[in-house]
Amino acid sequence: MKTIIFGATGTVGRLATERMLADGHRVTAFARTPGKLKIEHENLMLLAGNAASADEVAAAVEGHEAVVITLGAGLSRSSTIRSDGTRNVILGMQKHGVKRLVCQSTLGAHESWANLNFFWKRIMFGALLRPVFKDHELQEELVRVSGLDWTIVRPNAFAPELATGGYKENFPASEPRLSLKINPADIASFLSRQLSDVQYLRCAVGIST
């Protein structure tokens, strides 16, 4: 499948790009400086651009069959690039008739709030990362009303030290036995899987060990 990924040079974006290529997809990596990927592959195209620019995003989306969003803002706690960029992606997809959207959000958004423990509810998302969390919630709202064939993926804290595999997926908000950590490689694998699997079409899916 010909896929474009927005946020390709982030922690998950880089791994998702590698995994999608390994899974046989043709991938366009969209980022401000896509050369940072340092990946060479016959099915990879690098495309420099700004996700905050509606025109650049729309032009990039044209000709693709699916879109993956892994947008992030690095150390910034005030950026709205997740929702702004997602809005631009949706508009571009609607303009060019691209239907499949896979969007990385965060566990805790909306009804998955109940999955979090006190630390994440009160300290991280309740205080330190509150603007980031609110931006994720707005991002999800935009995706849900887009009219596209969407899947929202909700991982929790990145933990590269964890072994890959064995994570839980699509658990209820009442699920009590979660570490609230996941290896980024597992997130990347799950994102890539959604391109050829419609099990979670128009669903928001939590993933965690």
C-alpha positions in Angstrom: 0.0 0.0 0.0 1.3 3.5 -0.9 1.4 5.2 2.5 2.5 8.6 3.7 3.6 9.1 7.4 3.5 12.5 9.1 6.0 12.8 11.9 8.4 10.3 10.4 11.5 11.3 12.3 10.1 11.0 15.8 10.7 8.0 18.0 7.7 6.0 16.8 7.6 7.5 13.4 11.1 6.3 12.5 10.3 2.8 13.7 6.9 2.8 12.0 8.6 3.8 8.7 11.1 0.9 9.0 8.3 -1.5 9.9 6.0 -0.5 7.1 8.9 -0.9 4.6 9.6 -4.3 6.0 5.9 -5.2 5.6 6.1 -4.4 1.9 4.5 -1.0 1.8 5.7 1.9 -0.3 6.3 4.8 2.2 6.6 8.5 1.9 8.2 10.0 5.0 7.0 13.6 5.6 8.9 15.7 8.1 10.7 19.1 8.4 14.1 17.3 7.9 13.3 13.8 6.7 17.0 13.2 6.0 17.3 12.6 9.8 15.8 9.2 9.2 19.0 7.9 7.6 17.1 5.1 6.0 17.8 3.9 2.5 15.2 1.7 0.8 13.9 1.4 -2.8 10.3 1.9 -1.5 11.0 5.0 0.6 10.6 8.5 -0.6 11.7 11.4 1.7 9.5 14.6 1.6 10.4 17.8 3.4 7.5 19.9 4.6 5.7 21.5 7.5 2.6 19.7 8.9 1.3 23.1 10.0 1.0 24.1 6.4 -2.3 23.0 4.9 -1.1 23.5 1.4 2.1 21.5 1.9 0.2 18.7 3.6 -2.5 18.5 0.9 0.0 18.3 -1.9 1.9 15.6 0.0 -1.2 13.5 0.6 -2.2 13.4 -3.1 -1.6 10.0 -4.8 -1.4 7.9 -1.6 -3.7 5.2 -0.4 -3.3 5.6 3.3 -2.0 8.0 5.9 -0.2 7.4 9.2 0.1 10.2 11.8 2.8 10.0 14.5 3.1 13.8 15.0 4.8 15.0 18.2 6.4 18.2 19.5 9.6 16.9 21.1 10.1 18.7 24.5 7.5 21.4 23.8 4.5 21.3 26.2 2.6 24.1 24.5 2.7 23.0 20.8 -0.6 22.2 19.1 1.0 20.5 16.1 -0.8 17.2 16.8 -4.3 18.7 16.4 -3.2 21.4 13.8 -1.3 18.9 11.7 -4.1 16.3 12.0 -6.6 18.8 10.8 -4.5 19.6 7.8 -4.0 15.9 7.0 -7.8 15.3 7.2 -8.5 18.2 4.9 -5.9 16.9 2.4 -7.3 13.4 2.5 -10.9 14.7 2.0 -9.7 16.8 -0.9 -7.9 14.0 -2.7 -10.2 11.1 -1.8 -7.8 9.2 0.4 -9.8 7.2 3.0 -7.5 5.2 5.3 -6.2 7.0 8.3 -4.2 5.6 11.2 -3.5 8.1 14.0 -1.3 7.7 17.0 -2.8 9.4 20.1 -2.3 8.5 23.8 -3.8 6.1 26.3 -5.9 8.2 28.7 -7.7 10.2 26.0 -11.5 10.4 26.4 -13.0 7.1 27.6 -9.6 5.5 28.2 -8.9 7.9 31.1 -10.1 5.2 33.5 -7.1 3.0 32.4 -4.6 5.4 34.0 -3.3 5.4 37.5 -3.0 8.3 40.0 0.5 9.3 38.7 -0.7 9.7 35.1 -4.0 11.2 36.0 -2.9 13.8 38.5 0.8 14.5 37.9 1.6 13.8 34.3 -1.6 14.6 32.3 -3.3 16.4 35.2 -0.4 18.9 35.5 2.9 18.6 33.8 1.6 17.5 30.3 -1.9 18.9 30.5 -1.6 21.0 27.3 -0.1 18.0 25.4 -3.0 15.8 26.7 -5.7 18.3 25.7 -4.1 18.5 22.2 -4.3 14.7 21.8 -8.0 14.8 22.9 -8.7 17.5 20.2 -6.8 15.5 17.7 -9.0 12.5 18.4 -12.2 14.5 18.1 -11.1 15.8 14.7 -10.4 12.2 13.5 -13.7 10.9 14.8 -15.8 13.4 12.8 -13.6 13.3 9.6 -15.8 10.8 7.7 -12.6 8.8 6.9 -11.8 5.1 7.5 -9.9 5.8 10.7 -8.2 3.9 13.5 -6.9 5.7 16.6 -4.0 4.0 18.4 -3.5 4.8 22.1 -0.2 3.7 23.5 1.1 4.8 26.9 4.7 5.6 28.0 7.5 4.6 25.7 9.8 2.0 27.3 12.5 0.8 24.8 14.0 -1.4 27.5 10.9 -3.7 27.5 11.0 -6.8 25.4 8.8 -6.6 22.3 5.6 -8.6 21.9 3.2 -9.8 24.5 1.4 -6.4 24.8 -2.4 -6.1 25.3 -4.6 -4.5 22.8 -8.2 -3.2 22.7 -8.8 -3.7 26.4 -11.7 -2.2 28.3 -11.5 1.0 30.3 -11.9 -1.2 33.4 -8.7 -3.2 32.6 -6.8 -3.2 35.9 -3.6 -5.0 35.0 -1.6 -2.6 32.9 2.0 -1.5 33.3 1.2 1.7 31.3 4.4 1.1 29.4 5.2 -0.3 25.9 8.2 -0.7 23.7 8.0 1.8 20.8 8.8 -1.0 18.4 5.5 -2.6 19.4 3.6 0.6 18.6 5.3 0.8 15.2 4.3 -2.8 14.5 0.7 -2.2 15.5 0.5 1.0 13.4 1.8 -0.9 10.3 -0.6 -3.8 10.9 -3.6 -1.4 10.6 -2.8 -0.7 7.0 -3.8 -4.2 6.0 -6.2 -5.1 8.9 -9.6 -3.5 9.3 -10.4 -5.2 12.6 -10.3 -1.8 14.3 -11.9 0.3 11.7 -13.4 3.4 13.3 -12.2 2.3 16.7 -9.9 3.9 19.3 -7.6 1.1 20.5 -5.5 1.1 23.6 -2.2 -0.8 23.6 0.0 -1.5 26.7 1.9 -4.2 28.4 
